[in-house]
Amino acid sequence: MTTSTIRDSCIEFFQKEEIKHYVKEILRPIVQIIYNEVYPYIWLICFYSVFLIFLTLANLGLLLWIRTLMVSTRVYTPSLPPSSMTLPPL
């Protein structure tokens, strides 16, 4: 038997509605067990992602606050470099 005939017979077999229903009924408990095992880890990943987003926003806020503080106390003044220190063209 060639692979194309095996494939065609499998496709023909699963085209029947009754077979589809039986396969779904057989797989339903297996999928439910897998879902119950993975469920806590899905929540952990969600909370971890939210935590990282807040941490990134907090870092951004701190960086902007430090930059504002440095500019207002004249520790760092953004300006253009003198003409003698210009970069060579690419």
GIGIVEN-V739099 format. One record per backbone hydrogen bond with DSSP energy under -0.5 kcal/mol. CO is the residue of the C=O (numbers start at 1). NH is the residue of the N-H. E is the energy in kcal/mol with one decimal. If there is no record, write none. Layout:
BEGIN
<<CO NH E> <CO NH E>>
END
This chain:
BEGIN
<<2 6 -1.8> <3 7 -2.7> <4 8 -2.6> <5 9 -2.3> <6 10 -2.3> <7 11 -2.6> <8 12 -2.5> <9 13 -2.3> <10 14 -2.3> <11 15 -0.6> <12 15 -0.6> <13 16 -0.8> <16 20 -2.0> <17 21 -2.3> <18 22 -2.2> <19 23 -2.6> <20 24 -2.3> <21 25 -2.2> <22 26 -2.1> <23 27 -2.5> <24 28 -1.7> <25 29 -0.6> <26 30 -0.6> <27 31 -2.8> <28 32 -2.2> <29 33 -2.3> <30 34 -2.2> <31 35 -2.7> <32 36 -2.4> <33 37 -1.8> <34 38 -1.9> <35 39 -2.0> <38 41 -0.5> <38 42 -1.9> <39 43 -1.9> <40 44 -2.2> <41 45 -2.3> <42 46 -2.1> <43 47 -2.7> <44 48 -2.4> <45 49 -2.3> <46 50 -2.2> <47 51 -2.5> <48 52 -2.4> <49 53 -2.0> <50 54 -2.3> <51 55 -2.4> <52 56 -2.3> <53 57 -2.3> <54 58 -2.4> <55 59 -2.3> <56 60 -2.3> <57 61 -2.4> <58 62 -2.5> <59 63 -2.5> <60 64 -2.4> <61 65 -2.3> <62 66 -2.8> <63 67 -2.3> <64 68 -2.4> <65 69 -2.4> <66 70 -2.6> <67 71 -2.4> <68 72 -2.4> <69 73 -1.6> <70 75 -2.1> <70 76 -1.4> <71 74 -0.9> <76 78 -0.5> <82 85 -1.7> <83 86 -0.9>>
END
